[in-house]
Amino acid sequence: MSELPRDMSKARMFKIAGWIAIIIAFAVSLSLTPLVGAIPLFIGYLLFREGKKYSVKGGETVMKADNRPPVVYLRSFNDETEDRSLPKYFKSGSLSNDRDLARSVPPSGLREQDALGFVFRKVGPYIALGKPGEKLPELGSSKIYVPNESWQAEIRKYFGSSRLIIFRAGKTEGLKWELEQMVHMVNPRKVVMIVPATDEDYAGFIQWANMILPARLPLDYPASRIIVFDEKWKPSYLKPGLTLTDSFSPFLRQNGISVKETFWEKVLEHNGIRW
């Protein structure tokens, strides 16, 4: 296993550039209109995110510092790459609010992975396999990099040792293999599934997922994207809450976990700011 090197000088450079963009945004908003100021504000947000990628700790470092069983995040590398495109990013923002995991989190795979970390790092190390060959990790889960020939063995290891598993549904062969392994190896009560945000992607997912799951998912788009399971893999659906902690509280409770969220954390998340 290996980790990507951290570069704190580049992290600081992007952070400074982000602050400059934010100052410009406020100046433009005051002198012209808030609508125009939204452009440099968004640029500042992107710069902050890019800078943070240079400073995040890798999965091995996080696991060595925290001996609790990990929370494992599974997703499609291809879907994650598509989510990085600006057209996909803005398209996700145009989806109806009933596709949000919480009122504070729009249905963007990248932002969801990042936001989930603020909840599940309270449970254990929030980890995922890193995409082979990437230069910077996506934010959220701490990435563990393994050779292509050993990734399946690594996943099986974490299936055995994990506290919880977050399965972000997608369309790649790797996810099919992971779902098959979960059905045979994992207590279904510790699995939460996040289904795709669009009708088209959901339809593509259940075409193969219903051939693997012991209990079928509905053909029509469900009432919520958050699915939990009983001991026989029968699905039920969690209603999105004001915050992610609210949304996932029933899942945490069924696993004997209580996660505290302060009033200040609720305020920050409600306004799209992570603590």
Secondary structure, 3 states (H helix, E strand, C coil): CECCCCCHHHHHHHHHHHHHHHHHHHHHHHHCCHHHHHHHHHHHHHHHHHHHHCCCCCHHHHHHHCCCCCEEEECCHHHHHHHCCHHHHHHHHCCCHHHCCECCECCCHHHHHHHHHHHHCCCCCEEEECCCCCCCCCCCCEEEECCHHHHHHHHHHHHHHCCEEEEECCCCHHHHHHHHHHHHHCCHHHEEEECCCCHHHHHHHHHHHCCCCCCCCCCCCCCCCEEEECCCCCEEEECCECCHHHHHHHHHHHCCCCCCCCHHHHHHHHCCCCC
